[in-house]
Amino acid sequence: MFFEKRFMKAIEQLRAQVALPLRIELWNGRQFDFGSEHKVKVSIPTVAALRFFISPNLSKLGEAFVEGHIQVEGTPDHVFKVAEGLARGVADKMPSAFRWVSRHTRGVDRAAIAYHYDVSDDFYSLFLDPGMVYSCAYFKNESDSLELAQNQKLDHLLNKLRLKPGEKFLDIGSGWGALVLRAAQKYGAIVTGITLSKNQFEYSQKKIAQAGLADRCQVLLCDYRDLGGDHAYDKIASVGMFEHVGLKNLPLYFSAIHRLLKEDGLVLNHGITTTDVESRWMGMGAGDFIDRYVFPQGELPHISLATREMSRAGLEVLDVESLRRHYARTCDAWSKNLDKNSVEALRIAGERRYRIWQIYLAGCAYGFSKGWMNLYQVLCSKSTNSSLTGHPLTRDYMVAPTLALA
């Protein structure tokens, strides 16, 4: 009775504040409509599940779905519009809490990476492209396939770095090896990748051997803090990595890059950022959900914080490009691929983890499209030569396809 009274009060308040294409149906058949038509139906099978709709936010609603406390019918876009509407209807007006707690030890980071990436290579293959590129793609045309867009992203990144044959190239957070393979095979570089994921390490080793590139391409199971070789690399890339570093560790991270990079070398950081200028969690409970279910210990800086710490570390920012719209399309493609392969995904990962990824990928597509977060490629130089001798005066070279080897 306690939950029912609070639920009824909360629902009446919400219906007075927001109009949504939503119908909530209780276990006893009672229905509550939030608009003239409903495109989303939420079934609440038990009294205990009512608690998720008393001051709902995205974390509580996500938990209810993932843990099977509710059933939801509707397209992902409609579902997230409804969830956002409910969360905004009761959003706490107080600012979100800062997250400046240093907890990114080597052990903590290794465990967080294992939780997210070591699910199963077969599971990731169900929604990624054939190259297993797990980062924002680069769409030049509306008709571009995910596979083409991912290859375009790899080339876009390596062209920005002006990677040349024989140069030593480091990929920090090398994933399943697509970038290191591309850099060695197509650009003729001598390549090292590092990862904390055992699955990714073993997968990359196999791909390198199959490609016959072991003489100039390697992947190490290594933390960026432990990588030796001061001033060893001509070019460095970090793709989808600094989200795992932690806000307080950004100075350490960019200082490590500065240490590893040769004089006049270039580094490109490709990563997700928050749109909150104070680098707080994403609002409405979205950050809480991601931290609990998807990316433990993940923290997103604002682009201004990222470029400030790069500059403090002695890296000069040369170019900044937002790929937010590209990531919305990428996540939408991943979400649709996972949905197409739902039977196999359920077999591999189980229902609970499948639901986590179902809501996460669809939610990211929605969030990037709405500007809740962004994705930036930031190109920097390590140079005491203020004239940057030899560096192009314009950005035209970044889109030229001729830098790579034939």
Backbone hydrogen bonds in HBPLUS format (Angstrom, degrees):
<---DONOR---> <-ACCEPTOR-->    atom                        ^
c    i                          cat <-CA-CA->   ^        H-A-AA   ^      H-
h    n   atom  resd res      DA  || num        DHA   H-A  angle D-A-AA Bond
n    s   type  num  typ     dist DA aas  dist angle  dist       angle   num
A0005-LYS N   A0001-MET O   2.98 MM   4  6.17 159.7  2.03 151.4 155.1     1
A0006-ARG N   A0002-PHE O   3.18 MM   4  6.43 168.7  2.19 152.4 155.3     2
A0007-PHE N   A0003-PHE O   2.80 MM   4  5.88 153.9  1.87 149.3 157.6     3
A0008-MET N   A0004-GLU O   2.93 MM   4  6.07 164.5  1.95 148.8 152.4     4
A0009-LYS N   A0005-LYS O   3.09 MM   4  6.30 160.1  2.13 147.9 153.0     5
A0010-ALA N   A0006-ARG O   2.94 MM   4  6.10 162.4  1.97 147.2 152.3     6
A0011-ILE N   A0007-PHE O   2.83 MM   4  6.00 162.7  1.86 157.9 162.5     7
A0012-GLU N   A0008-MET O   3.08 MM   4  6.19 163.2  2.11 145.9 150.1     8
A0013-GLN N   A0009-LYS O   3.11 MM   4  6.31 156.5  2.16 146.3 152.7     9
A0014-LEU N   A0010-ALA O   2.95 MM   4  6.17 159.6  1.99 149.2 155.0    10
A0015-ARG N   A0011-ILE O   2.86 MM   4  6.04 163.1  1.89 153.9 158.5    11
A0016-ALA N   A0012-GLU O   3.15 MM   4  6.23 137.8  2.34 136.1 146.1    12
A0017-GLN N   A0014-LEU O   2.97 MM   3  5.09 138.9  2.15  99.9 112.2    13
A0018-VAL N   A0014-LEU O   2.89 MM   4  5.98 162.6  1.92 168.2 169.7    14
A0020-LEU N   A0034-PHE O   2.90 MM  14  5.10 148.2  2.01 119.0 125.4    15
A0022-LEU N   A0020-LEU O   2.79 MM   2  5.32 140.1  1.95 101.1  90.4    16
A0039-LYS N   A0021-PRO O   2.84 MM  18  5.25 152.4  1.92 119.9 123.0    17
A0040-VAL N   A0021-PRO O   3.02 MM  19  6.27 141.5  2.17 153.0 164.9    18
A0034-PHE N   A0022-LEU O   2.91 MM  12  5.33 158.2  1.96 160.8 161.7    19
A0023-ARG N   A0040-VAL O   2.94 MM  17  6.35 147.5  2.04 156.2 166.5    20
A0042-VAL N   A0023-ARG O   2.88 MM  19  6.31 162.6  1.91 161.9 167.8    21
A0024-ILE N   A0032-PHE O   2.89 MM   8  5.11 163.6  1.92 144.0 148.4    22
A0032-PHE N   A0024-ILE O   2.81 MM   8  5.11 146.0  1.92 146.9 157.0    23
A0025-GLU N   A0042-VAL O   2.86 MM  17  6.22 164.9  1.88 159.7 163.4    24
A0044-ILE N   A0025-GLU O   2.86 MM  19  6.16 165.7  1.88 162.1 166.0    25
A0026-LEU N   A0030-ARG O   2.86 MM   4  5.34 165.8  1.88 159.6 163.8    26
A0029-GLY N   A0026-LEU O   3.03 MM   3  5.41 163.5  2.06 118.7 120.3    27
A0041-LYS N   A0073-GLU O   2.95 MM  32  5.10 157.2  2.01 140.4 147.7    28
A0073-GLU N   A0041-LYS O   2.87 MM  32  5.10 152.2  1.95 148.6 156.6    29
A0043-SER N   A0071-GLN O   2.85 MM  28  5.11 163.9  1.88 150.2 155.4    30
A0071-GLN N   A0043-SER O   3.10 MM  28  5.11 159.5  2.14 142.6 148.6    31
A0050-LEU N   A0047-VAL O   3.03 MM   3  5.58 161.3  2.06 116.5 122.6    32
A0051-ARG N   A0048-ALA O   3.38 MM   3  6.22 164.9  2.40 118.1 120.9    33
A0052-PHE N   A0049-ALA O   3.31 MM   3  6.00 158.5  2.36 116.4 120.4    34
A0053-PHE N   A0050-LEU O   2.95 MM   3  5.62 162.1  1.98 121.8 127.6    35
A0054-ILE N   A0051-ARG O   3.33 MM   3  5.32 168.1  2.35 105.3 106.9    36
A0061-LEU N   A0057-ASN O   2.99 MM   4  6.18 168.3  2.00 160.0 163.7    37
A0058-LEU N   A0284-MET O   2.64 MM 226  5.73 152.2  1.71 172.7 170.4    38
A0062-GLY N   A0058-LEU O   2.91 MM   4  5.78 151.2  1.99 133.0 141.7    39
A0063-GLU N   A0059-SER O   2.90 MM   4  6.06 157.8  1.95 146.0 152.2    40
A0064-ALA N   A0060-LYS O   3.00 MM   4  6.20 160.2  2.04 145.9 151.0    41
A0065-PHE N   A0061-LEU O   3.13 MM   4  6.40 151.6  2.21 143.8 150.5    42
A0066-VAL N   A0062-GLY O   2.88 MM   4  6.08 175.5  1.88 160.4 161.5    43
A0067-GLU N   A0063-GLU O   2.90 MM   4  5.86 170.0  1.91 155.6 158.6    44
A0069-HIS N   A0064-ALA O   2.83 MM   5  4.91 137.6  2.01 152.0 160.0    45
A0068-GLY N   A0065-PHE O   3.17 MM   3  5.24 158.2  2.22 103.8 110.2    46
A0079-VAL N   A0075-THR O   2.87 MM   4  6.06 162.3  1.90 160.8 166.8    47
A0080-PHE N   A0076-PRO O   2.95 MM   4  6.13 162.5  1.98 153.9 157.0    48
A0081-LYS N   A0077-ASP O   3.05 MM   4  6.22 148.6  2.15 142.4 151.3    49
A0082-VAL N   A0078-HIS O   3.01 MM   4  6.20 158.4  2.06 148.5 153.8    50
A0083-ALA N   A0079-VAL O   2.90 MM   4  6.15 162.1  1.93 148.2 153.7    51
A0084-GLU N   A0080-PHE O   2.88 MM   4  5.91 162.1  1.91 142.6 147.7    52
A0085-GLY N   A0081-LYS O   2.95 MM   4  6.10 153.8  2.02 140.2 147.9    53
A0086-LEU N   A0082-VAL O   2.90 MM   4  6.20 158.3  1.94 156.1 161.0    54
A0087-ALA N   A0083-ALA O   2.95 MM   4  6.15 164.6  1.97 150.8 155.3    55
A0088-ARG N   A0084-GLU O   2.82 MM   4  5.95 162.5  1.85 153.1 158.0    56
A0089-GLY N   A0085-GLY O   3.05 MM   4  6.06 137.9  2.23 135.1 146.0    57
A0090-VAL N   A0087-ALA O   3.27 MM   3  5.68 150.0  2.37 105.3 112.9    58
A0091-ALA N   A0088-ARG O   3.39 MM   3  4.74 169.4  2.41  93.5  96.6    59
A0109-ASP N   A0105-THR O   2.95 MM   4  6.07 168.7  1.97 154.0 157.3    60
A0110-ARG N   A0106-ARG O   2.94 MM   4  6.04 154.5  2.01 144.1 151.6    61
A0111-ALA N   A0107-GLY O   3.01 MM   4  6.20 158.4  2.06 147.6 152.9    62
A0112-ALA N   A0108-VAL O   2.98 MM   4  6.20 156.4  2.03 148.7 155.4    63
A0113-ILE N   A0109-ASP O   2.97 MM   4  6.15 160.0  2.01 149.1 154.0    64
A0114-ALA N   A0110-ARG O   3.00 MM   4  6.19 157.9  2.05 144.9 151.2    65
A0115-TYR N   A0111-ALA O   2.97 MM   4  6.20 155.0  2.04 146.3 152.6    66
A0116-HIS N   A0112-ALA O   3.20 MM   4  6.46 159.2  2.25 146.7 151.1    67
A0117-TYR N   A0113-ILE O   2.82 MM   4  5.80 169.2  1.83 161.4 164.1    68
A0118-ASP N   A0114-ALA O   3.05 MM   4  4.93 147.0  2.17 122.1 131.0    69
A0123-PHE N   A0120-SER O   3.10 MM   3  5.10 123.4  2.43  94.4 108.5    70
A0124-TYR N   A0120-SER O   3.23 MM   4  6.62 162.9  2.26 154.7 156.6    71
A0125-SER N   A0121-ASP O   2.99 MM   4  6.20 149.3  2.09 146.9 156.0    72
A0126-LEU N   A0123-PHE O   3.09 MM   3  5.48 153.2  2.16 108.3 116.4    73
A0127-PHE N   A0124-TYR O   3.15 MM   3  5.87 156.8  2.21 117.5 122.6    74
A0128-LEU N   A0124-TYR O   2.99 MM   4  6.03 155.5  2.05 161.7 169.4    75
A0132-MET N   A0129-ASP O   2.93 MM   3  5.35 165.1  1.95 120.4 124.6    76
A0138-TYR N   A0149-ALA O   3.01 MM  11  4.81 169.6  2.02 114.9 118.1    77
A0144-ASP N   A0141-ASN O   3.14 MM   3  5.41 167.6  2.16 112.3 116.1    78
A0149-ALA N   A0145-SER O   2.94 MM   4  6.10 165.1  1.96 150.9 155.6    79
A0150-GLN N   A0146-LEU O   2.92 MM   4  6.09 149.4  2.01 149.0 156.5    80
A0151-ASN N   A0147-GLU O   3.13 MM   4  6.41 160.3  2.17 149.3 154.1    81
A0152-GLN N   A0148-LEU O   2.89 MM   4  6.14 152.8  1.96 149.7 158.3    82
A0153-LYS N   A0149-ALA O   2.94 MM   4  6.16 141.1  2.10 136.0 146.2    83
A0154-LEU N   A0150-GLN O   3.04 MM   4  6.38 158.3  2.09 150.2 154.6    84
A0155-ASP N   A0151-ASN O   3.07 MM   4  6.33 163.2  2.10 149.3 153.3    85
A0156-HIS N   A0152-GLN O   2.79 MM   4  5.88 153.9  1.86 143.7 152.1    86
A0157-LEU N   A0153-LYS O   2.94 MM   4  6.08 159.6  1.98 151.9 156.1    87
A0158-LEU N   A0154-LEU O   3.02 MM   4  6.24 166.3  2.04 147.8 151.8    88
A0159-ASN N   A0155-ASP O   2.75 MM   4  5.76 152.7  1.82 150.2 157.3    89
A0160-LYS N   A0156-HIS O   3.12 MM   4  6.23 149.2  2.22 136.2 143.9    90
A0161-LEU N   A0157-LEU O   3.19 MM   4  6.53 146.8  2.30 141.5 150.3    91
A0163-LEU N   A0158-LEU O   3.27 MM   5  5.81 171.7  2.27 160.4 162.8    92
A0162-ARG N   A0159-ASN O   2.98 MM   3  4.79 146.3  2.10  94.8 105.6    93
A0167-GLU N   A0164-LYS O   3.18 MM   3  5.77 165.2  2.20 135.8 138.3    94
A0166-GLY N   A0188-GLY O   2.79 MM  22  6.06 164.7  1.81 137.7 136.1    95
A0190-ILE N   A0167-GLU O   2.82 MM  23  5.94 169.0  1.83 152.5 156.4    96
A0234-ASP N   A0168-LYS O   2.85 MM  66  5.31 135.3  2.05 133.7 147.3    97
A0235-LYS N   A0168-LYS O   3.24 MM  67  6.59 162.0  2.27 156.4 159.0    98
A0169-PHE N   A0190-ILE O   2.87 MM  21  6.05 161.9  1.90 151.4 156.3    99
A0192-THR N   A0169-PHE O   2.89 MM  23  6.29 153.9  1.96 162.9 171.2   100
A0170-LEU N   A0235-LYS O   3.02 MM  65  6.49 155.7  2.08 148.7 155.9   101
A0237-ALA N   A0170-LEU O   2.86 MM  67  6.30 157.8  1.91 163.3 170.8   102
A0171-ASP N   A0192-THR O   2.84 MM  21  6.29 154.8  1.90 154.0 161.6   103
A0194-ILE N   A0171-ASP O   3.03 MM  23  6.46 151.6  2.11 170.2 168.9   104
A0172-ILE N   A0237-ALA O   2.86 MM  65  6.26 162.8  1.89 166.7 166.9   105
A0173-GLY N   A0194-ILE O   2.86 MM  21  5.52 137.4  2.04 140.8 154.3   106
A0174-SER N   A0194-ILE O   2.93 MM  20  5.61 156.1  1.99 136.2 144.1   107
A0177-GLY N   A0174-SER O   3.02 MM   3  5.58 158.4  2.07 141.8 146.3   108
A0181-LEU N   A0177-GLY O   3.03 MM   4  6.07 161.1  2.07 153.4 158.8   109
A0182-ARG N   A0178-ALA O   3.01 MM   4  6.13 156.7  2.07 142.4 149.0   110
A0183-ALA N   A0179-LEU O   2.89 MM   4  6.03 163.6  1.92 151.7 156.1   111
A0184-ALA N   A0180-VAL O   3.08 MM   4  6.18 154.4  2.14 143.5 149.5   112
A0185-GLN N   A0181-LEU O   2.82 MM   4  5.77 166.0  1.84 151.5 156.5   113
A0186-LYS N   A0182-ARG O   2.91 MM   4  5.43 156.7  1.96 137.5 145.3   114
A0189-ALA N   A0183-ALA O   3.11 MM   6  5.74 169.8  2.12 143.1 139.9   115
A0405-LEU N   A0186-LYS O   2.88 MM 219  5.42 136.6  2.07 145.9 157.7   116
A0191-VAL N   A0216-ARG O   2.89 MM  25  6.09 163.6  1.91 147.8 144.5   117
A0218-GLN N   A0191-VAL O   3.01 MM  27  6.32 148.2  2.11 139.0 148.6   118
A0193-GLY N   A0218-GLN O   2.81 MM  25  6.26 147.8  1.91 144.7 155.4   119
A0220-LEU N   A0193-GLY O   2.71 MM  27  6.14 158.6  1.75 155.3 159.0   120
A0195-THR N   A0220-LEU O   3.06 MM  25  6.50 149.7  2.16 162.6 171.8   121
A0222-CYS N   A0195-THR O   2.99 MM  27  5.80 128.8  2.26 137.2 148.4   122
A0201-PHE N   A0197-SER O   2.94 MM   4  6.11 157.8  1.99 148.8 155.6   123
A0202-GLU N   A0198-LYS O   3.03 MM   4  6.22 169.5  2.04 155.4 156.7   124
A0203-TYR N   A0199-ASN O   2.96 MM   4  6.11 160.5  1.99 150.4 156.5   125
A0204-SER N   A0200-GLN O   2.87 MM   4  5.96 164.1  1.90 150.3 154.5   126
A0205-GLN N   A0201-PHE O   3.02 MM   4  6.23 158.3  2.07 149.3 155.0   127
A0206-LYS N   A0202-GLU O   3.23 MM   4  6.44 156.7  2.28 144.6 149.6   128
A0207-LYS N   A0203-TYR O   3.09 MM   4  6.42 157.7  2.14 149.2 155.4   129
A0208-ILE N   A0204-SER O   2.91 MM   4  6.11 160.0  1.95 156.2 161.2   130
A0209-ALA N   A0205-GLN O   3.08 MM   4  6.26 161.0  2.12 145.9 150.8   131
A0210-GLN N   A0206-LYS O   2.92 MM   4  6.12 160.1  1.96 149.8 155.5   132
A0211-ALA N   A0207-LYS O   3.00 MM   4  6.15 144.1  2.13 141.5 150.5   133
A0213-LEU N   A0208-ILE O   3.12 MM   5  5.44 175.0  2.13 157.1 156.4   134
A0212-GLY N   A0209-ALA O   3.07 MM   3  5.08 152.9  2.15 100.9 109.4   135
A0216-ARG N   A0213-LEU O   3.02 MM   3  5.76 158.9  2.07 123.4 128.8   136
A0217-CYS N   A0213-LEU O   2.93 MM   4  5.62 107.6  2.47 153.1 170.1   137
A0226-ASP N   A0223-ASP O   2.88 MM   3  5.39 153.7  1.95 116.2 124.5   138
A0232-ALA N   A0229-GLY O   3.20 MM   3  5.17 128.1  2.48 141.8 130.5   139
A0231-HIS N   A0259-ARG O   2.75 MM  28  5.94 161.1  1.78 145.4 152.1   140
A0232-ALA N   A0260-LEU O   2.94 MM  28  5.69 116.7  2.36 126.1 136.3   141
A0233-TYR N   A0260-LEU O   3.09 MM  27  6.21 166.5  2.10 163.3 165.6   142
A0262-LYS N   A0233-TYR O   2.81 MM  29  5.56 163.5  1.84 156.5 151.8   143
A0266-LEU N   A0234-ASP O   3.25 MM  32  6.80 145.8  2.38 152.2 156.8   144
A0236-ILE N   A0266-LEU O   2.99 MM  30  6.48 149.5  2.08 148.4 157.3   145
A0268-LEU N   A0236-ILE O   2.91 MM  32  6.45 150.5  2.00 150.3 158.8   146
A0238-SER N   A0268-LEU O   2.96 MM  30  6.36 153.4  2.03 163.3 162.9   147
A0270-HIS N   A0238-SER O   2.76 MM  32  6.00 176.3  1.76 169.1 169.3   148
A0240-GLY N   A0270-HIS O   2.72 MM  30  6.01 167.6  1.74 164.8 169.0   149
A0244-HIS N   A0241-MET O   2.90 MM   3  5.80 164.9  1.92 129.4 133.7   150
A0245-VAL N   A0242-PHE O   3.33 MM   3  4.93 154.1  2.40  92.7 100.2   151
A0299-GLU N   A0243-GLU O   3.03 MM  56  5.56 165.5  2.06 162.7 164.6   152
A0249-ASN N   A0246-GLY O   3.05 MM   3  5.25 136.7  2.25 102.2 114.8   153
A0250-LEU N   A0247-LEU O   3.32 MM   3  5.51 167.5  2.34 106.9 110.4   154
A0253-TYR N   A0249-ASN O   2.85 MM   4  6.08 157.4  1.90 156.4 163.8   155
A0254-PHE N   A0250-LEU O   2.94 MM   4  6.12 174.4  1.95 162.6 161.8   156
A0255-SER N   A0251-PRO O   2.95 MM   4  5.93 145.1  2.08 139.2 149.6   157
A0256-ALA N   A0252-LEU O   2.95 MM   4  6.11 146.7  2.06 141.4 149.7   158
A0257-ILE N   A0253-TYR O   3.11 MM   4  6.48 152.5  2.19 144.5 151.8   159
A0258-HIS N   A0254-PHE O   2.95 MM   4  6.15 158.1  2.00 141.6 147.6   160
A0259-ARG N   A0255-SER O   2.90 MM   4  6.14 152.5  1.98 144.9 152.3   161
A0260-LEU N   A0256-ALA O   3.02 MM   4  6.22 153.3  2.09 147.5 153.9   162
A0261-LEU N   A0257-ILE O   3.02 MM   4  6.08 135.5  2.23 147.5 158.6   163
A0265-GLY N   A0262-LYS O   2.93 MM   3  5.10 147.0  2.04 132.1 129.9   164
A0264-ASP N   A0382-LYS O   2.52 MM 118  5.18 141.2  1.66 158.6 172.1   165
A0382-LYS N   A0265-GLY O   3.00 MM 117  5.52 159.4  2.04 155.6 158.3   166
A0267-VAL N   A0380-CYS O   2.95 MM 113  5.28 160.1  1.99 142.0 146.2   167
A0380-CYS N   A0267-VAL O   2.80 MM 113  5.28 166.8  1.82 163.4 167.6   168
A0269-ASN N   A0378-VAL O   2.91 MM 109  5.18 163.4  1.94 148.0 148.7   169
A0378-VAL N   A0269-ASN O   2.84 MM 109  5.18 161.3  1.87 145.6 151.6   170
A0271-GLY N   A0376-TYR O   3.08 MM 105  5.76 159.0  2.13 156.0 157.5   171
A0376-TYR N   A0271-GLY O   3.06 MM 105  5.76 160.9  2.10 160.6 155.8   172
A0273-THR N   A0374-ASN O   2.84 MM 101  5.17 162.4  1.87 133.6 138.2   173
A0374-ASN N   A0273-THR O   2.86 MM 101  5.17 167.5  1.88 149.3 152.5   174
A0274-THR N   A0301-PRO O   3.03 MM  27  5.77 149.2  2.13 120.6 129.5   175
A0279-SER N   A0276-ASP O   2.89 MM   3  5.31 162.4  1.92 121.9 124.1   176
A0287-GLY N   A0282-MET O   3.40 MM   5  4.73 158.3  2.45 121.5 119.6   177
A0286-ALA N   A0283-GLY O   3.14 MM   3  5.90 167.5  2.15 125.6 126.4   178
A0289-PHE N   A0285-GLY O   3.14 MM   4  6.39 158.3  2.19 151.0 156.0   179
A0290-ILE N   A0286-ALA O   3.11 MM   4  6.39 167.8  2.12 154.8 157.1   180
A0291-ASP N   A0287-GLY O   2.97 MM   4  6.08 161.3  2.00 149.2 154.6   181
A0292-ARG N   A0288-ASP O   3.02 MM   4  6.15 152.4  2.10 145.3 152.4   182
A0293-TYR N   A0289-PHE O   2.88 MM   4  5.95 170.1  1.89 160.2 162.9   183
A0294-VAL N   A0290-ILE O   2.89 MM   4  4.85 146.8  2.00 125.5 135.7   184
A0295-PHE N   A0290-ILE O   2.76 MM   5  5.68 148.3  1.86 141.5 152.1   185
A0298-GLY N   A0295-PHE O   3.13 MM   3  5.36 158.9  2.17 132.9 130.7   186
A0305-LEU N   A0302-HIS O   2.99 MM   3  5.33 124.4  2.31 106.5 120.1   187
A0306-ALA N   A0302-HIS O   3.06 MM   4  6.42 161.3  2.09 155.8 161.6   188
A0307-THR N   A0303-ILE O   2.98 MM   4  6.18 169.2  1.99 153.6 155.3   189
A0308-ARG N   A0304-SER O   3.05 MM   4  6.06 146.7  2.16 135.1 144.6   190
A0309-GLU N   A0305-LEU O   3.00 MM   4  6.21 162.5  2.03 152.7 156.0   191
A0310-MET N   A0306-ALA O   2.98 MM   4  6.21 150.3  2.07 146.4 155.4   192
A0311-SER N   A0307-THR O   3.00 MM   4  6.10 162.0  2.04 142.8 147.3   193
A0312-ARG N   A0308-ARG O   2.92 MM   4  6.19 156.6  1.98 147.4 154.3   194
A0313-ALA N   A0309-GLU O   3.09 MM   4  6.16 140.9  2.25 136.3 145.4   195
A0313-ALA N   A0310-MET O   3.15 MM   3  5.20 126.6  2.45  94.8 108.5   196
A0315-LEU N   A0310-MET O   3.00 MM   5  5.33 159.3  2.05 148.7 146.0   197
A0314-GLY N   A0311-SER O   3.00 MM   3  5.21 159.7  2.04 107.9 114.0   198
A0316-GLU N   A0381-SER O   2.83 MM  65  5.11 160.8  1.86 158.9 154.4   199
A0381-SER N   A0316-GLU O   2.86 MM  65  5.11 146.6  1.97 135.7 146.0   200
A0318-LEU N   A0379-LEU O   2.70 MM  61  5.49 168.0  1.71 155.8 159.3   201
A0319-ASP N   A0379-LEU O   3.28 MM  60  5.07 153.3  2.36 135.8 136.6   202
A0379-LEU N   A0319-ASP O   2.84 MM  60  5.07 161.8  1.87 149.5 155.6   203
A0321-GLU N   A0377-GLN O   2.94 MM  56  5.22 155.3  2.00 146.4 154.3   204
A0377-GLN N   A0321-GLU O   2.88 MM  56  5.22 158.8  1.92 150.7 157.4   205
A0323-LEU N   A0375-LEU O   2.70 MM  52  5.26 168.4  1.71 156.7 160.5   206
A0326-HIS N   A0323-LEU O   3.02 MM   3  5.13 118.8  2.41  99.4 115.3   207
A0327-TYR N   A0323-LEU O   2.93 MM   4  6.30 147.7  2.04 154.3 164.2   208
A0327-TYR N   A0324-ARG O   3.08 MM   3  5.20 120.1  2.46  95.6 110.4   209
A0328-ALA N   A0324-ARG O   3.05 MM   4  6.41 149.2  2.15 150.1 158.7   210
A0329-ARG N   A0325-ARG O   3.26 MM   4  6.51 155.9  2.32 141.1 146.3   211
A0330-THR N   A0326-HIS O   2.89 MM   4  6.15 152.4  1.97 143.0 151.7   212
A0331-CYS N   A0327-TYR O   2.88 MM   4  5.99 175.1  1.88 153.1 153.8   213
A0332-ASP N   A0328-ALA O   3.06 MM   4  6.14 149.6  2.16 138.1 146.9   214
A0333-ALA N   A0329-ARG O   2.96 MM   4  6.19 154.3  2.03 146.2 152.6   215
A0334-TRP N   A0330-THR O   2.94 MM   4  6.29 159.0  1.98 152.5 158.6   216
A0335-SER N   A0331-CYS O   2.84 MM   4  5.99 161.9  1.87 147.7 152.9   217
A0336-LYS N   A0332-ASP O   3.01 MM   4  6.20 160.3  2.04 147.6 152.2   218
A0337-ASN N   A0333-ALA O   2.95 MM   4  6.15 155.0  2.01 147.5 154.8   219
A0338-LEU N   A0334-TRP O   2.90 MM   4  6.16 159.4  1.94 154.8 160.1   220
A0339-ASP N   A0335-SER O   3.02 MM   4  6.26 156.3  2.08 145.3 151.9   221
A0340-LYS N   A0336-LYS O   2.96 MM   4  6.20 152.4  2.03 145.6 152.8   222
A0341-ASN N   A0337-ASN O   3.10 MM   4  6.31 140.1  2.26 141.3 151.6   223
A0341-ASN N   A0338-LEU O   3.15 MM   3  5.11 126.2  2.45  93.3 107.3   224
A0342-SER N   A0339-ASP O   3.36 MM   3  5.01 150.8  2.45 110.3 105.7   225
A0345-ALA N   A0341-ASN O   2.93 MM   4  6.11 158.9  1.98 155.5 162.5   226
A0346-LEU N   A0342-SER O   2.89 MM   4  5.99 157.4  1.94 149.0 153.7   227
A0347-ARG N   A0343-VAL O   3.15 MM   4  6.38 148.8  2.25 138.7 147.3   228
A0348-ILE N   A0344-GLU O   2.98 MM   4  6.23 156.8  2.04 151.0 156.3   229
A0349-ALA N   A0345-ALA O   2.88 MM   4  5.86 171.1  1.88 154.9 157.5   230
A0350-GLY N   A0346-LEU O   2.92 MM   4  4.69 140.8  2.07 118.8 128.3   231
A0354-TYR N   A0350-GLY O   3.00 MM   4  6.05 154.1  2.07 149.3 157.7   232
A0355-ARG N   A0351-GLU O   2.93 MM   4  6.13 155.8  1.99 148.1 154.0   233
A0356-ILE N   A0352-ARG O   3.04 MM   4  6.38 150.3  2.13 144.5 153.0   234
A0357-TRP N   A0353-ARG O   3.04 MM   4  6.35 164.4  2.07 154.1 156.0   235
A0358-GLN N   A0354-TYR O   2.82 MM   4  5.96 150.4  1.90 148.5 158.2   236
A0359-ILE N   A0355-ARG O   2.98 MM   4  6.11 169.4  1.99 152.1 153.3   237
A0360-TYR N   A0356-ILE O   2.87 MM   4  5.94 150.2  1.96 143.6 153.4   238
A0361-LEU N   A0357-TRP O   2.98 MM   4  5.86 174.4  1.98 145.9 147.5   239
A0362-ALA N   A0358-GLN O   3.32 MM   4  6.27 162.4  2.35 139.5 144.5   240
A0363-GLY N   A0359-ILE O   2.84 MM   4  5.65 145.5  1.96 132.6 143.5   241
A0364-CYS N   A0360-TYR O   2.83 MM   4  6.02 150.4  1.92 148.6 156.1   242
A0365-ALA N   A0361-LEU O   3.08 MM   4  6.31 160.5  2.12 147.4 152.1   243
A0366-TYR N   A0362-ALA O   3.10 MM   4  6.34 156.2  2.15 143.6 149.8   244
A0367-GLY N   A0363-GLY O   2.74 MM   4  5.91 161.8  1.77 149.0 155.0   245
A0368-PHE N   A0364-CYS O   2.86 MM   4  5.92 171.2  1.86 155.6 156.9   246
A0369-SER N   A0365-ALA O   3.19 MM   4  6.19 153.7  2.26 135.8 143.3   247
A0370-LYS N   A0366-TYR O   3.02 MM   4  6.22 137.8  2.20 143.7 155.0   248
A0372-TRP N   A0367-GLY O   2.89 MM   5  5.10 162.9  1.92 154.0 151.6   249
A0371-GLY N   A0368-PHE O   3.22 MM   3  5.03 153.8  2.29  96.3 104.2   250
A0388-LEU N   A0385-ASN O   3.03 MM   3  5.63 165.4  2.06 121.6 126.2   251
A0391-HIS N   A0388-LEU O   2.99 MM   3  5.64 164.8  2.01 141.0 143.4   252
A0398-MET N   A0395-ARG O   3.02 MM   3  5.71 153.1  2.09 121.0 128.1   253
A0399-VAL N   A0396-ASP O   3.23 MM   3  6.00 158.9  2.27 120.7 125.2   254
A0400-ALA N   A0397-TYR O   3.22 MM   3  5.02 155.7  2.28  97.2 104.6   255
